[in-house]
Amino acid sequence: MQPDPELRATLLALYAAMSSGNAPSVEAFYSLASGSVFIGTDASEFWTDSARHNADVRPFFDGSRGTLRWTAGDALAYSEGNVGWTIDRPAIALPDGSTRLLRVTLVWHLEDGAWRVIQSHASAGA
């Protein structure tokens, strides 16, 4: 397997969107395909409907709770055909000035020439 610099750049573009206060730009990175799954740290953070996931997490990305600033850790990206995966430990600067570390794994699918997230798992911690 070889690293995929284009997919890594897409991940960094997702982080930039997540830092922009513009939720639609974030949602554009997520597939609406049936079978997409999104999992977080909390027991309530388990979605098998992409549209519901986008609606539930929109307040984190629309600026209504302040703007989060995402900074990549040592992001890695790989792909095989029309499926890719990224892993990272990004830092997120919160509106109150504190920083949280996450562990993030994303599975991507190439849809109409663009990488879209079809599965995610993000959890808090170092």
N, CA, C and O atoms as CSV, one atom per row, in Angstrom:
chain,resi,resn,atom,element,x,y,z
A,1,MET,N,N,0.836,-1.174,0.000
A,1,MET,CA,C,0.000,0.000,0.000
A,1,MET,C,C,0.882,1.239,0.000
A,1,MET,O,O,1.894,1.309,0.697
A,2,GLN,N,N,0.475,2.202,-0.791
A,2,GLN,CA,C,1.188,3.469,-0.843
A,2,GLN,C,C,0.308,4.571,-0.245
A,2,GLN,O,O,-0.915,4.533,-0.377
A,3,PRO,N,N,0.923,5.535,0.401
A,3,PRO,CA,C,0.149,6.683,0.872
A,3,PRO,C,C,-0.534,7.380,-0.308
A,3,PRO,O,O,-0.037,7.341,-1.433
A,4,ASP,N,N,-1.665,8.009,-0.043
A,4,ASP,CA,C,-2.421,8.719,-1.063
A,4,ASP,C,C,-2.424,10.213,-0.733
A,4,ASP,O,O,-3.226,10.657,0.088
A,5,PRO,N,N,-1.543,10.993,-1.358
A,5,PRO,CA,C,-1.459,12.426,-1.037
A,5,PRO,C,C,-2.731,13.200,-1.390
A,5,PRO,O,O,-3.060,14.181,-0.723
A,6,GLU,N,N,-3.449,12.770,-2.432
A,6,GLU,CA,C,-4.692,13.460,-2.788
A,6,GLU,C,C,-5.745,13.277,-1.700
A,6,GLU,O,O,-6.450,14.222,-1.345
A,7,LEU,N,N,-5.846,12.067,-1.175
A,7,LEU,CA,C,-6.810,11.814,-0.105
A,7,LEU,C,C,-6.397,12.551,1.167
A,7,LEU,O,O,-7.250,13.073,1.885
A,8,ARG,N,N,-5.098,12.598,1.451
A,8,ARG,CA,C,-4.632,13.354,2.631
A,8,ARG,C,C,-5.006,14.826,2.479
A,8,ARG,O,O,-5.447,15.456,3.441
A,9,ALA,N,N,-4.835,15.373,1.291
A,9,ALA,CA,C,-5.216,16.764,1.035
A,9,ALA,C,C,-6.718,16.958,1.231
A,9,ALA,O,O,-7.150,18.008,1.705
A,10,THR,N,N,-7.513,15.954,0.871
A,10,THR,CA,C,-8.958,16.026,1.078
A,10,THR,C,C,-9.274,16.054,2.563
A,10,THR,O,O,-10.142,16.812,2.994
A,11,LEU,N,N,-8.583,15.239,3.354
A,11,LEU,CA,C,-8.775,15.263,4.806
A,11,LEU,C,C,-8.458,16.652,5.356
A,11,LEU,O,O,-9.213,17.184,6.169
A,12,LEU,N,N,-7.349,17.236,4.918
A,12,LEU,CA,C,-6.978,18.575,5.400
A,12,LEU,C,C,-8.012,19.614,4.962
A,12,LEU,O,O,-8.284,20.563,5.696
A,13,ALA,N,N,-8.584,19.440,3.775
A,13,ALA,CA,C,-9.650,20.337,3.321
A,13,ALA,C,C,-10.894,20.175,4.199
A,13,ALA,O,O,-11.586,21.154,4.478
A,14,LEU,N,N,-11.181,18.953,4.631
A,14,LEU,CA,C,-12.295,18.718,5.553
A,14,LEU,C,C,-12.040,19.465,6.858
A,14,LEU,O,O,-12.943,20.124,7.374
A,15,TYR,N,N,-10.833,19.373,7.397
A,15,TYR,CA,C,-10.509,20.103,8.629
A,15,TYR,C,C,-10.675,21.605,8.438
A,15,TYR,O,O,-11.177,22.290,9.329
A,16,ALA,N,N,-10.259,22.125,7.284
A,16,ALA,CA,C,-10.429,23.554,7.003
A,16,ALA,C,C,-11.914,23.916,6.988
A,16,ALA,O,O,-12.311,24.952,7.520
A,17,ALA,N,N,-12.731,23.059,6.376
A,17,ALA,CA,C,-14.170,23.301,6.362
A,17,ALA,C,C,-14.727,23.264,7.782
A,17,ALA,O,O,-15.564,24.092,8.141
A,18,MET,N,N,-14.266,22.306,8.595
A,18,MET,CA,C,-14.732,22.188,9.969
A,18,MET,C,C,-14.335,23.407,10.807
A,18,MET,O,O,-14.952,23.680,11.837
A,19,SER,N,N,-13.327,24.124,10.373
A,19,SER,CA,C,-12.840,25.314,11.080
A,19,SER,C,C,-13.451,26.604,10.530
A,19,SER,O,O,-13.138,27.689,11.020
A,20,SER,N,N,-14.309,26.502,9.526
A,20,SER,CA,C,-14.785,27.686,8.811
A,20,SER,C,C,-16.058,28.316,9.366
A,20,SER,O,O,-16.348,29.475,9.069
A,21,GLY,N,N,-16.827,27.571,10.169
A,21,GLY,CA,C,-18.114,28.072,10.617
A,21,GLY,C,C,-19.190,27.946,9.553
A,21,GLY,O,O,-20.249,28.564,9.664
A,22,ASN,N,N,-18.928,27.147,8.517
A,22,ASN,CA,C,-19.860,26.972,7.404
A,22,ASN,C,C,-20.236,25.487,7.324
A,22,ASN,O,O,-19.538,24.694,6.692
A,23,ALA,N,N,-21.335,25.129,7.966
A,23,ALA,CA,C,-21.749,23.716,8.032
A,23,ALA,C,C,-21.966,23.086,6.661
A,23,ALA,O,O,-21.560,21.938,6.475
A,24,PRO,N,N,-22.578,23.758,5.690
A,24,PRO,CA,C,-22.753,23.107,4.383
A,24,PRO,C,C,-21.433,22.696,3.730
A,24,PRO,O,O,-21.385,21.702,3.006
A,25,SER,N,N,-20.366,23.453,3.982
A,25,SER,CA,C,-19.075,23.056,3.403
A,25,SER,C,C,-18.552,21.786,4.054
A,25,SER,O,O,-17.857,21.003,3.407
A,26,VAL,N,N,-18.875,21.571,5.324
A,26,VAL,CA,C,-18.499,20.330,6.009
A,26,VAL,C,C,-19.342,19.175,5.476
A,26,VAL,O,O,-18.816,18.113,5.145
A,27,GLU,N,N,-20.645,19.389,5.397
A,27,GLU,CA,C,-21.566,18.335,4.981
A,27,GLU,C,C,-21.284,17.845,3.569
A,27,GLU,O,O,-21.600,16.703,3.238
A,28,ALA,N,N,-20.700,18.685,2.743
A,28,ALA,CA,C,-20.372,18.295,1.366
A,28,ALA,C,C,-19.341,17.167,1.316
A,28,ALA,O,O,-19.231,16.481,0.299
A,29,PHE,N,N,-18.589,16.967,2.392
A,29,PHE,CA,C,-17.584,15.912,2.441
A,29,PHE,C,C,-18.186,14.555,2.821
A,29,PHE,O,O,-17.510,13.533,2.707
A,30,TYR,N,N,-19.443,14.529,3.270
A,30,TYR,CA,C,-20.054,13.301,3.768
A,30,TYR,C,C,-20.988,12.695,2.737
A,30,TYR,O,O,-21.830,13.383,2.159
A,31,SER,N,N,-20.831,11.415,2.517
A,31,SER,CA,C,-21.694,10.685,1.600
A,31,SER,C,C,-23.097,10.589,2.170
A,31,SER,O,O,-23.284,10.474,3.381
A,32,LEU,N,N,-24.073,10.638,1.287
A,32,LEU,CA,C,-25.457,10.392,1.674
A,32,LEU,C,C,-25.876,8.977,1.310
A,32,LEU,O,O,-27.060,8.644,1.368
A,33,ALA,N,N,-24.916,8.143,0.938
A,33,ALA,CA,C,-25.196,6.769,0.508
A,33,ALA,C,C,-25.753,5.932,1.653
A,33,ALA,O,O,-25.369,6.090,2.812
A,34,SER,N,N,-26.649,5.057,1.300
A,34,SER,CA,C,-27.174,4.082,2.243
A,34,SER,C,C,-26.013,3.240,2.764
A,34,SER,O,O,-25.115,2.871,2.007
A,35,GLY,N,N,-26.038,2.942,4.050
A,35,GLY,CA,C,-24.979,2.130,4.637
A,35,GLY,C,C,-23.883,2.946,5.303
A,35,GLY,O,O,-22.979,2.374,5.913
A,36,SER,N,N,-23.943,4.269,5.200
A,36,SER,CA,C,-22.947,5.108,5.867
A,36,SER,C,C,-23.144,5.040,7.380
A,36,SER,O,O,-24.276,4.977,7.860
A,37,VAL,N,N,-22.044,5.054,8.126
A,37,VAL,CA,C,-22.086,4.923,9.580
A,37,VAL,C,C,-21.128,5.941,10.195
A,37,VAL,O,O,-20.009,6.131,9.717
A,38,PHE,N,N,-21.596,6.596,11.275
A,38,PHE,CA,C,-20.798,7.618,11.947
A,38,PHE,C,C,-20.884,7.377,13.446
A,38,PHE,O,O,-21.977,7.321,14.009
A,39,ILE,N,N,-19.727,7.233,14.096
A,39,ILE,CA,C,-19.667,6.859,15.502
A,39,ILE,C,C,-18.762,7.829,16.248
A,39,ILE,O,O,-17.669,8.154,15.786
A,40,GLY,N,N,-19.228,8.288,17.406
A,40,GLY,CA,C,-18.438,9.162,18.262
A,40,GLY,C,C,-18.150,8.501,19.602
A,40,GLY,O,O,-18.304,7.289,19.751
A,41,THR,N,N,-17.733,9.302,20.571
A,41,THR,CA,C,-17.374,8.806,21.893
A,41,THR,C,C,-18.596,8.481,22.735
A,41,THR,O,O,-18.640,7.436,23.385
A,42,ASP,N,N,-19.594,9.367,22.734
A,42,ASP,CA,C,-20.775,9.213,23.564
A,42,ASP,C,C,-21.688,8.113,23.015
A,42,ASP,O,O,-21.737,7.892,21.805
A,43,ALA,N,N,-22.392,7.441,23.886
A,43,ALA,CA,C,-23.295,6.365,23.461
A,43,ALA,C,C,-24.357,6.858,22.477
A,43,ALA,O,O,-24.826,6.084,21.642
A,44,SER,N,N,-24.744,8.134,22.565
A,44,SER,CA,C,-25.761,8.674,21.656
A,44,SER,C,C,-25.183,9.032,20.285
A,44,SER,O,O,-25.932,9.340,19.358
A,45,GLU,N,N,-23.874,8.994,20.157
A,45,GLU,CA,C,-23.221,9.366,18.903
A,45,GLU,C,C,-23.020,8.135,18.020
A,45,GLU,O,O,-21.902,7.652,17.837
A,46,PHE,N,N,-24.116,7.651,17.490
A,46,PHE,CA,C,-24.105,6.473,16.620
A,46,PHE,C,C,-25.193,6.679,15.582
A,46,PHE,O,O,-26.383,6.585,15.884
A,47,TRP,N,N,-24.771,6.961,14.353
A,47,TRP,CA,C,-25.712,7.269,13.283
A,47,TRP,C,C,-25.524,6.299,12.132
A,47,TRP,O,O,-24.398,6.007,11.731
A,48,THR,N,N,-26.635,5.800,11.601
A,48,THR,CA,C,-26.597,4.995,10.378
A,48,THR,C,C,-27.361,5.699,9.258
A,48,THR,O,O,-27.650,5.101,8.222
A,49,ASP,N,N,-27.678,6.952,9.474
A,49,ASP,CA,C,-28.359,7.786,8.481
A,49,ASP,C,C,-27.527,9.061,8.327
A,49,ASP,O,O,-27.434,9.860,9.258
A,50,SER,N,N,-26.938,9.245,7.175
A,50,SER,CA,C,-26.025,10.360,6.956
A,50,SER,C,C,-26.716,11.711,7.119
A,50,SER,O,O,-26.140,12.625,7.709
A,51,ALA,N,N,-27.926,11.853,6.612
A,51,ALA,CA,C,-28.636,13.131,6.728
A,51,ALA,C,C,-28.911,13.457,8.196
A,51,ALA,O,O,-28.787,14.611,8.606
A,52,ARG,N,N,-29.283,12.450,8.992
A,52,ARG,CA,C,-29.529,12.662,10.422
A,52,ARG,C,C,-28.218,13.047,11.125
A,52,ARG,O,O,-28.199,13.951,11.960
A,53,HIS,N,N,-27.138,12.361,10.784
A,53,HIS,CA,C,-25.836,12.690,11.342
A,53,HIS,C,C,-25.501,14.150,11.063
A,53,HIS,O,O,-25.135,14.897,11.971
A,54,ASN,N,N,-25.630,14.551,9.790
A,54,ASN,CA,C,-25.299,15.932,9.426
A,54,ASN,C,C,-26.143,16.924,10.222
A,54,ASN,O,O,-25.617,17.927,10.704
A,55,ALA,N,N,-27.431,16.663,10.367
A,55,ALA,CA,C,-28.313,17.557,11.113
A,55,ALA,C,C,-27.917,17.622,12.589
A,55,ALA,O,O,-27.913,18.699,13.184
A,56,ASP,N,N,-27.587,16.482,13.173
A,56,ASP,CA,C,-27.249,16.443,14.598
A,56,ASP,C,C,-25.927,17.133,14.916
A,56,ASP,O,O,-25.793,17.738,15.980
A,57,VAL,N,N,-24.957,17.054,14.022
A,57,VAL,CA,C,-23.647,17.652,14.317
A,57,VAL,C,C,-23.499,19.058,13.744
A,57,VAL,O,O,-22.499,19.725,14.007
A,58,ARG,N,N,-24.477,19.519,12.966
A,58,ARG,CA,C,-24.418,20.853,12.360
A,58,ARG,C,C,-24.075,21.955,13.368
A,58,ARG,O,O,-23.288,22.838,13.027
A,59,PRO,N,N,-24.626,21.952,14.599
A,59,PRO,CA,C,-24.287,23.033,15.538
A,59,PRO,C,C,-22.788,23.124,15.874
A,59,PRO,O,O,-22.320,24.174,16.314
A,60,PHE,N,N,-22.052,22.057,15.675
A,60,PHE,CA,C,-20.611,22.112,15.929
A,60,PHE,C,C,-19.863,22.806,14.794
A,60,PHE,O,O,-18.724,23.239,14.974
A,61,PHE,N,N,-20.496,22.913,13.627
A,61,PHE,CA,C,-19.803,23.438,12.456
A,61,PHE,C,C,-20.437,24.674,11.842
A,61,PHE,O,O,-19.895,25.220,10.881
A,62,ASP,N,N,-21.575,25.136,12.369
A,62,ASP,CA,C,-22.230,26.298,11.770
A,62,ASP,C,C,-21.882,27.612,12.463
A,62,ASP,O,O,-22.396,28.665,12.088
A,63,GLY,N,N,-21.011,27.556,13.472
A,63,GLY,CA,C,-20.596,28.765,14.170
A,63,GLY,C,C,-21.505,29.157,15.317
A,63,GLY,O,O,-21.170,30.079,16.061
A,64,SER,N,N,-22.650,28.494,15.494
A,64,SER,CA,C,-23.588,28.880,16.552
A,64,SER,C,C,-23.035,28.622,17.959
A,64,SER,O,O,-23.490,29.234,18.925
A,65,ARG,N,N,-22.070,27.732,18.073
A,65,ARG,CA,C,-21.436,27.447,19.365
A,65,ARG,C,C,-20.011,27.978,19.384
A,65,ARG,O,O,-19.198,27.555,20.205
A,66,GLY,N,N,-19.709,28.897,18.488
A,66,GLY,CA,C,-18.341,29.375,18.314
A,66,GLY,C,C,-17.669,28.517,17.258
A,66,GLY,O,O,-18.214,27.507,16.812
A,67,THR,N,N,-16.491,28.932,16.873
A,67,THR,CA,C,-15.782,28.218,15.812
A,67,THR,C,C,-14.725,27.307,16.403
A,67,THR,O,O,-13.937,27.726,17.252
A,68,LEU,N,N,-14.709,26.068,15.956
A,68,LEU,CA,C,-13.684,25.106,16.333
A,68,LEU,C,C,-12.534,25.250,15.350
A,68,LEU,O,O,-12.766,25.514,14.170
A,69,ARG,N,N,-11.316,25.085,15.802
A,69,ARG,CA,C,-10.146,25.125,14.919
A,69,ARG,C,C,-9.487,23.751,14.942
A,69,ARG,O,O,-8.956,23.313,15.962
A,70,TRP,N,N,-9.537,23.081,13.786
A,70,TRP,CA,C,-8.998,21.732,13.653
A,70,TRP,C,C,-7.576,21.811,13.111
A,70,TRP,O,O,-7.321,22.487,12.114
A,71,THR,N,N,-6.649,21.114,13.773
A,71,THR,CA,C,-5.265,21.044,13.317
A,71,THR,C,C,-4.879,19.575,13.213
A,71,THR,O,O,-4.984,18.818,14.178
A,72,ALA,N,N,-4.435,19.191,12.038
A,72,ALA,CA,C,-4.047,17.792,11.811
A,72,ALA,C,C,-2.895,17.403,12.718
A,72,ALA,O,O,-2.042,18.219,13.066
A,73,GLY,N,N,-2.899,16.132,13.091
A,73,GLY,CA,C,-1.748,15.544,13.768
A,73,GLY,C,C,-0.851,14.977,12.680
A,73,GLY,O,O,-0.492,15.678,11.734
A,74,ASP,N,N,-0.497,13.728,12.812
A,74,ASP,CA,C,0.305,13.049,11.781
A,74,ASP,C,C,-0.655,12.256,10.898
A,74,ASP,O,O,-0.682,11.026,10.937
A,75,ALA,N,N,-1.442,12.980,10.100
A,75,ALA,CA,C,-2.501,12.371,9.303
A,75,ALA,C,C,-1.930,11.435,8.245
A,75,ALA,O,O,-0.990,11.779,7.529
A,76,LEU,N,N,-2.514,10.254,8.164
A,76,LEU,CA,C,-2.125,9.261,7.163
A,76,LEU,C,C,-3.326,8.958,6.280
A,76,LEU,O,O,-4.461,8.927,6.754
A,77,ALA,N,N,-3.071,8.737,4.998
A,77,ALA,CA,C,-4.151,8.458,4.048
A,77,ALA,C,C,-3.694,7.393,3.067
A,77,ALA,O,O,-2.566,7.419,2.575
A,78,TYR,N,N,-4.592,6.455,2.793
A,78,TYR,CA,C,-4.323,5.367,1.854
A,78,TYR,C,C,-5.584,5.127,1.030
A,78,TYR,O,O,-6.687,5.462,1.464
A,79,SER,N,N,-5.423,4.555,-0.144
A,79,SER,CA,C,-6.593,4.185,-0.933
A,79,SER,C,C,-6.290,2.948,-1.755
A,79,SER,O,O,-5.138,2.614,-2.032
A,80,GLU,N,N,-7.357,2.290,-2.127
A,80,GLU,CA,C,-7.309,1.113,-2.999
A,80,GLU,C,C,-8.542,1.208,-3.882
A,80,GLU,O,O,-9.658,0.963,-3.422
A,81,GLY,N,N,-8.353,1.556,-5.122
A,81,GLY,CA,C,-9.494,1.731,-6.013
A,81,GLY,C,C,-10.343,2.910,-5.589
A,81,GLY,O,O,-9.844,4.023,-5.421
A,82,ASN,N,N,-11.648,2.656,-5.415
A,82,ASN,CA,C,-12.552,3.745,-5.055
A,82,ASN,C,C,-12.849,3.817,-3.557
A,82,ASN,O,O,-13.819,4.455,-3.146
A,83,VAL,N,N,-12.011,3.162,-2.737
A,83,VAL,CA,C,-12.147,3.212,-1.282
A,83,VAL,C,C,-10.832,3.715,-0.692
A,83,VAL,O,O,-9.749,3.296,-1.099
A,84,GLY,N,N,-10.950,4.618,0.271
A,84,GLY,CA,C,-9.768,5.135,0.949
A,84,GLY,C,C,-10.009,5.194,2.443
A,84,GLY,O,O,-11.143,5.068,2.904
A,85,TRP,N,N,-8.947,5.384,3.191
A,85,TRP,CA,C,-9.079,5.500,4.639
A,85,TRP,C,C,-8.014,6.448,5.148
A,85,TRP,O,O,-6.899,6.506,4.629
A,86,THR,N,N,-8.390,7.194,6.187
A,86,THR,CA,C,-7.470,8.128,6.821
A,86,THR,C,C,-7.511,7.895,8.322
A,86,THR,O,O,-8.542,7.532,8.888
A,87,ILE,N,N,-6.373,8.112,8.944
A,87,ILE,CA,C,-6.286,8.047,10.403
A,87,ILE,C,C,-5.521,9.267,10.875
A,87,ILE,O,O,-4.596,9.730,10.208
A,88,ASP,N,N,-5.909,9.781,12.019
A,88,ASP,CA,C,-5.251,10.982,12.525
A,88,ASP,C,C,-5.560,11.161,14.001
A,88,ASP,O,O,-6.488,10.561,14.544
A,89,ARG,N,N,-4.757,12.000,14.630
A,89,ARG,CA,C,-4.980,12.460,15.998
A,89,ARG,C,C,-4.956,13.988,15.973
A,89,ARG,O,O,-3.982,14.607,16.402
A,90,PRO,N,N,-6.042,14.593,15.465
A,90,PRO,CA,C,-6.053,16.051,15.360
A,90,PRO,C,C,-6.260,16.722,16.715
A,90,PRO,O,O,-6.785,16.123,17.653
A,91,ALA,N,N,-5.836,17.971,16.789
A,91,ALA,CA,C,-6.115,18.825,17.939
A,91,ALA,C,C,-7.245,19.766,17.541
A,91,ALA,O,O,-7.282,20.269,16.418
A,92,ILE,N,N,-8.154,19.996,18.463
A,92,ILE,CA,C,-9.266,20.900,18.212
A,92,ILE,C,C,-9.227,21.996,19.267
A,92,ILE,O,O,-9.360,21.734,20.462
A,93,ALA,N,N,-9.042,23.231,18.801
A,93,ALA,CA,C,-9.096,24.385,19.695
A,93,ALA,C,C,-10.556,24.789,19.839
A,93,ALA,O,O,-11.224,25.096,18.852
A,94,LEU,N,N,-11.043,24.786,21.068
A,94,LEU,CA,C,-12.432,25.114,21.360
A,94,LEU,C,C,-12.593,26.627,21.524
A,94,LEU,O,O,-11.609,27.332,21.748
A,95,PRO,N,N,-13.818,27.126,21.414
A,95,PRO,CA,C,-14.043,28.564,21.539
A,95,PRO,C,C,-13.558,29.155,22.863
A,95,PRO,O,O,-13.214,30.335,22.920
A,96,ASP,N,N,-13.525,28.344,23.935
A,96,ASP,CA,C,-13.059,28.857,25.232
A,96,ASP,C,C,-11.539,28.896,25.343
A,96,ASP,O,O,-11.003,29.297,26.376
A,97,GLY,N,N,-10.837,28.481,24.279
A,97,GLY,CA,C,-9.371,28.514,24.274
A,97,GLY,C,C,-8.718,27.198,24.657
A,97,GLY,O,O,-7.511,27.037,24.480
A,98,SER,N,N,-9.489,26.257,25.176
A,98,SER,CA,C,-8.915,24.957,25.531
A,98,SER,C,C,-8.740,24.123,24.258
A,98,SER,O,O,-9.309,24.425,23.209
A,99,THR,N,N,-7.944,23.077,24.384
A,99,THR,CA,C,-7.680,22.193,23.247
A,99,THR,C,C,-8.017,20.763,23.636
A,99,THR,O,O,-7.719,20.316,24.743
A,100,ARG,N,N,-8.642,20.057,22.706
A,100,ARG,CA,C,-8.942,18.641,22.897
A,100,ARG,C,C,-8.228,17.849,21.814
A,100,ARG,O,O,-8.074,18.312,20.684
A,101,LEU,N,N,-7.802,16.666,22.172
A,101,LEU,CA,C,-7.215,15.758,21.195
A,101,LEU,C,C,-8.240,14.679,20.860
A,101,LEU,O,O,-8.935,14.168,21.737
A,102,LEU,N,N,-8.317,14.348,19.593
A,102,LEU,CA,C,-9.217,13.292,19.148
A,102,LEU,C,C,-8.426,12.198,18.454
A,102,LEU,O,O,-7.286,12.397,18.035
A,103,ARG,N,N,-9.050,11.052,18.344
A,103,ARG,CA,C,-8.575,9.978,17.474
A,103,ARG,C,C,-9.653,9.822,16.417
A,103,ARG,O,O,-10.824,9.629,16.744
A,104,VAL,N,N,-9.265,9.904,15.154
A,104,VAL,CA,C,-10.244,9.908,14.074
A,104,VAL,C,C,-9.839,8.907,12.997
A,104,VAL,O,O,-8.711,8.926,12.505
A,105,THR,N,N,-10.764,8.045,12.644
A,105,THR,CA,C,-10.603,7.141,11.513
A,105,THR,C,C,-11.768,7.403,10.571
A,105,THR,O,O,-12.929,7.389,10.980
A,106,LEU,N,N,-11.445,7.643,9.310
A,106,LEU,CA,C,-12.478,7.881,8.300
A,106,LEU,C,C,-12.292,6.890,7.161
A,106,LEU,O,O,-11.169,6.626,6.731
A,107,VAL,N,N,-13.390,6.351,6.684
A,107,VAL,CA,C,-13.383,5.541,5.467
A,107,VAL,C,C,-14.068,6.392,4.410
A,107,VAL,O,O,-15.138,6.956,4.638
A,108,TRP,N,N,-13.428,6.474,3.248
A,108,TRP,CA,C,-13.882,7.338,2.169
A,108,TRP,C,C,-14.272,6.489,0.962
A,108,TRP,O,O,-13.738,5.401,0.743
A,109,HIS,N,N,-15.215,7.015,0.188
A,109,HIS,CA,C,-15.635,6.374,-1.056
A,109,HIS,C,C,-15.555,7.424,-2.154
A,109,HIS,O,O,-15.976,8.565,-1.962
A,110,LEU,N,N,-15.020,7.044,-3.291
A,110,LEU,CA,C,-14.921,7.963,-4.418
A,110,LEU,C,C,-16.278,8.005,-5.126
A,110,LEU,O,O,-16.702,7.014,-5.721
A,111,GLU,N,N,-16.954,9.151,-5.061
A,111,GLU,CA,C,-18.284,9.326,-5.641
A,111,GLU,C,C,-18.251,10.474,-6.641
A,111,GLU,O,O,-17.990,11.616,-6.263
A,112,ASP,N,N,-18.509,10.189,-7.887
A,112,ASP,CA,C,-18.518,11.223,-8.933
A,112,ASP,C,C,-17.229,12.035,-8.932
A,112,ASP,O,O,-17.251,13.252,-9.114
A,113,GLY,N,N,-16.101,11.345,-8.725
A,113,GLY,CA,C,-14.800,11.997,-8.774
A,113,GLY,C,C,-14.371,12.707,-7.508
A,113,GLY,O,O,-13.308,13.326,-7.486
A,114,ALA,N,N,-15.171,12.636,-6.448
A,114,ALA,CA,C,-14.825,13.302,-5.189
A,114,ALA,C,C,-14.856,12.296,-4.043
A,114,ALA,O,O,-15.727,11.428,-3.987
A,115,TRP,N,N,-13.896,12.424,-3.131
A,115,TRP,CA,C,-13.871,11.572,-1.949
A,115,TRP,C,C,-14.944,12.041,-0.971
A,115,TRP,O,O,-15.040,13.229,-0.663
A,116,ARG,N,N,-15.758,11.086,-0.480
A,116,ARG,CA,C,-16.797,11.362,0.509
A,116,ARG,C,C,-16.656,10.361,1.661
A,116,ARG,O,O,-16.360,9.186,1.445
A,117,VAL,N,N,-16.872,10.841,2.870
A,117,VAL,CA,C,-16.792,9.987,4.059
A,117,VAL,C,C,-18.022,9.088,4.098
A,117,VAL,O,O,-19.153,9.569,4.043
A,118,ILE,N,N,-17.792,7.766,4.193
A,118,ILE,CA,C,-18.898,6.820,4.334
A,118,ILE,C,C,-18.918,6.164,5.712
A,118,ILE,O,O,-19.920,5.570,6.110
A,119,GLN,N,N,-17.807,6.275,6.436
A,119,GLN,CA,C,-17.763,5.726,7.792
A,119,GLN,C,C,-16.780,6.564,8.581
A,119,GLN,O,O,-15.695,6.888,8.098
A,120,SER,N,N,-17.163,6.912,9.796
A,120,SER,CA,C,-16.244,7.651,10.659
A,120,SER,C,C,-16.324,7.123,12.070
A,120,SER,O,O,-17.358,6.639,12.529
A,121,HIS,N,N,-15.210,7.232,12.731
A,121,HIS,CA,C,-15.164,6.976,14.172
A,121,HIS,C,C,-14.242,8.009,14.769
A,121,HIS,O,O,-13.069,8.101,14.409
A,122,ALA,N,N,-14.782,8.782,15.682
A,122,ALA,CA,C,-13.991,9.808,16.371
A,122,ALA,C,C,-14.199,9.614,17.869
A,122,ALA,O,O,-15.325,9.445,18.336
A,123,SER,N,N,-13.100,9.640,18.609
A,123,SER,CA,C,-13.213,9.536,20.055
A,123,SER,C,C,-12.251,10.510,20.700
A,123,SER,O,O,-11.185,10.815,20.166
A,124,ALA,N,N,-12.658,10.992,21.866
A,124,ALA,CA,C,-11.854,11.974,22.608
A,124,ALA,C,C,-10.746,11.260,23.375
A,124,ALA,O,O,-10.906,10.123,23.818
A,125,GLY,N,N,-9.644,11.941,23.518
A,125,GLY,CA,C,-8.517,11.412,24.290
A,125,GLY,C,C,-7.230,11.553,23.516
A,125,GLY,O,O,-7.226,11.909,22.337
A,126,ALA,N,N,-6.154,11.273,24.186
A,126,ALA,CA,C,-4.830,11.446,23.577
A,126,ALA,C,C,-4.495,10.288,22.655
A,126,ALA,O,O,-3.420,10.266,22.056
